[in-house]
Amino acid sequence: MSIREQILQSIVTRLAGTSGVGDRIFRSRVQALSRQESPALVVTPASEENNTLPGGVSDRYLTVRIDVVARSETPDQEADPVLASAHAKIMADTRLGGLSVNIEEVGTEWDLEDADSGAALIAVQYRIQYRTRMKDLSSQ
């Protein structure tokens, strides 16, 4: 399994117990979430850059998107404690147990809709630096 996939799985695991979501944490979910499934978190890889270094090593920069889906008359307010809790869990160990070199928050986007009494999709992006062997994505 690639270091990238290990990082994504680690993030999903670390998000367990996020305030307000229970077990509604999904990895790359493409189906729409029902009202009963919100608030929820969806973890998705967004992009990756590579910088090849001497010695057959690559520094990689993986952008991971964490979507918070909330539904209420004020969905952004409902999502706020979820966002705060998820952020604290992700940033508690910026090395992800040795899988990464660093994690930094890139930014947040809010998308509010008038869908069945209000819905929000709030996307937070994190840039995760990690290192692999140039010829083997599964070893550091």
HUJO-V130630 format. One record per residue. SS is DSSP state (a for helix, b for strand, c for the rest). OMEGA is omega as a letter, one per 20 degrees, with the letter a starting at -180 (* if undefined). Layout:
# HUJO-V130630
ss = <SS & SS>
omega = <OMEGA & OMEGA>
This chain:
# HUJO-V130630
ss = <c & c & a & a & a & a & a & a & a & a & a & a & a & a & c & c & c & c & c & c & c & c & c & c & b & b & b & c & c & c & c & c & c & c & a & a & a & c & c & b & b & b & b & b & b & b & b & b & b & b & b & b & b & c & c & c & b & b & b & b & b & b & b & b & b & b & b & b & b & b & b & c & c & c & a & a & a & a & a & a & a & a & a & a & a & a & a & a & a & a & a & c & c & c & c & a & a & a & c & c & c & b & b & b & b & b & b & b & b & b & b & b & b & c & c & c & c & c & b & b & b & b & b & b & b & b & b & b & b & b & b & b & b & c & c & b & c & c & c & c>
omega = <a & r & r & a & r & r & a & r & r & r & r & r & a & a & r & a & r & a & r & a & a & r & a & r & a & r & r & r & r & r & r & r & r & r & a & a & a & j & a & r & r & a & a & r & a & r & r & r & a & r & a & a & r & r & r & a & r & r & a & a & a & r & r & r & r & r & r & r & a & r & r & r & r & a & r & r & r & a & a & r & r & r & a & a & r & r & r & a & a & a & a & r & a & r & r & r & r & r & a & r & a & r & r & r & a & a & a & r & r & r & a & a & r & a & r & r & r & r & r & r & a & a & r & r & r & r & a & r & r & a & r & r & a & a & a & a & a & r & a & *>
